[in-house]
Structure formats: C-alpha cells, structure tokens
Amino acid sequence: MWIYLSHVLTRNSPCYDDGPRPEFTPGKQIARGDSSNTYFIKLLNHIGTHVDAPYHFDPNGRKISSYRAEELVFEKPLLIDVSKDLGELITVSDLKKHEQTLRNVDLLLIRTGFQRYREKDPEAFMRRGPCLSAEAASFLRQFSNLRALGVDMISISSPMRRDEGREAHRRLLVGRSFLIIEDMDLHGKPDAFKRVVVAPLLVDEVDSAPCTVLAEV
C-alpha cells in the first residue's frame, strides 16, 4: 500500500514568510466553448511540499533536474518524533538519541508536530516555525548513508531565526548531493515506511521544485 507524504497545492498553500501564493489561470475552457480545459500555473518553486537541491545554496551545486531516478528512491527511511513549537530549535541532543539507527538510514523524516499550525494558524506556520540548528545540520553530515532530510515545517529555516536556518541549509547542501524536503504531510501517518519516493517537478535551470512524496507502508 502506498500513501502520500505531500500536500496538494492550492491557491492558499502557505509560503515561507508569507510569500507569493500559487496562481491558476484558465487557458482553454469547455464552459466557454473550447474543446478542452487547460490552465496556466504560476508558482514559486519553494512552495507546498518541495525539495531543495544543492544549487539552492551552492552556486556550484546540483540542480533538481540533474537527479537520476534511483537517487530519488529511499529504501531505508526513518521517521522520528521531535516535538517543537513556535521558534524552537531542533538540536543535536534531539537527534543524538537516534545516533546508532541513523548509521543505516538514507532518509530521515523529522515530525515536529508543527504541521498542526498549517490549517489553524497559517501565519504562525509561515513566520514562526521551528528551525534546524546549524550544529544539528553538522551532526547529520557524519552519516555517510544519509542522502536526504524531510520535515513537517515550512522549512528547516524560520523567519525568526534566518541566519541559523541559512547556515543549516549551507551545512547540509554545499559540496554535496544532499536533498531537503520541506512542508511534508506527516500528521497521522504510520511510524515506519518500507520505502519513500520523492518525485519533483523536473524543470531545467531551477535550483529546487515542488514534489510529490510517496511512501510504501
């Protein structure tokens, strides 16, 4: 059985620091007498469930369209619960208790529970979320099998801790083929998955892209 770990993009999808929302403009419309329905879609490439590739913070890094299909399949995912609230940091101590398990993991998913704000308080979700500490990012670099990190926050950064979040991004992405999946749907999902597939929109030239995330349970 397969399930989604990604959100549906809508006109009201939250954006980091209350940035621009998606726009869907009709092209052809059967209701107007056209032969079919088509739409123009305008969106920031970092909105909804999306995957950051290294070029997001590394001018010499890989862009999302350069990833081979097998690099987007994760056979040893691990989901951990690290409860965090407004503006709190995910620290090394939060992760260290999983140190032994992490040595065999290729995708780490961190469920902070902050996703609950996505619907009930979108402003808090967009502007006052938790943040991955730079030290925690450095801690994760030691695990050679780990190829990606996913979170249920709008970003591993927070407008409340911009410098910290930027440095965390740099430490995970620069000089590596690492991926960061942000704004995932982890609420109410199983605690373990057999495998996870990340399917980004393959667009030339851009650093990162919205994605669909599928998990086998």
JOWOLIN-V828243 format. One record per residue. N is the residue number from 1. OMEGA is omega in whole degrees, 0 to 359 (NA if undefined). Layout:
# JOWOLIN-V828243
[[N	OMEGA] [N	OMEGA]]
This chain:
# JOWOLIN-V828243
[[1	181] [2	178] [3	176] [4	170] [5	182] [6	180] [7	171] [8	176] [9	178] [10	177] [11	183] [12	179] [13	180] [14	180] [15	181] [16	179] [17	177] [18	178] [19	187] [20	179] [21	176] [22	175] [23	179] [24	184] [25	179] [26	170] [27	171] [28	178] [29	178] [30	181] [31	178] [32	179] [33	178] [34	184] [35	184] [36	175] [37	173] [38	182] [39	167] [40	182] [41	178] [42	180] [43	171] [44	183] [45	175] [46	178] [47	185] [48	175] [49	184] [50	183] [51	176] [52	172] [53	186] [54	182] [55	177] [56	180] [57	182] [58	182] [59	178] [60	185] [61	180] [62	173] [63	187] [64	182] [65	181] [66	185] [67	177] [68	183] [69	183] [70	178] [71	183] [72	176] [73	184] [74	186] [75	183] [76	180] [77	176] [78	174] [79	176] [80	177] [81	179] [82	187] [83	179] [84	179] [85	188] [86	172] [87	184] [88	179] [89	165] [90	190] [91	176] [92	181] [93	176] [94	186] [95	188] [96	180] [97	179] [98	189] [99	183] [100	180] [101	183] [102	182] [103	181] [104	187] [105	175] [106	176] [107	176] [108	175] [109	180] [110	178] [111	182] [112	186] [113	181] [114	177] [115	181] [116	179] [117	186] [118	180] [119	188] [120	180] [121	184] [122	180] [123	177] [124	180] [125	183] [126	192] [127	186] [128	182] [129	173] [130	183] [131	172] [132	180] [133	178] [134	179] [135	177] [136	177] [137	178] [138	178] [139	183] [140	181] [141	184] [142	184] [143	189] [144	180] [145	184] [146	184] [147	183] [148	176] [149	176] [150	183] [151	177] [152	174] [153	180] [154	179] [155	170] [156	174] [157	177] [158	175] [159	177] [160	183] [161	187] [162	183] [163	179] [164	181] [165	178] [166	180] [167	176] [168	176] [169	182] [170	184] [171	178] [172	192] [173	190] [174	178] [175	185] [176	174] [177	183] [178	177] [179	176] [180	180] [181	186] [182	181] [183	177] [184	176] [185	181] [186	183] [187	176] [188	181] [189	179] [190	181] [191	181] [192	179] [193	177] [194	177] [195	179] [196	178] [197	176] [198	184] [199	181] [200	169] [201	185] [202	182] [203	179] [204	172] [205	187] [206	183] [207	190] [208	184] [209	168] [210	183] [211	169] [212	179] [213	181] [214	179] [215	174] [216	183] [217	NA]]
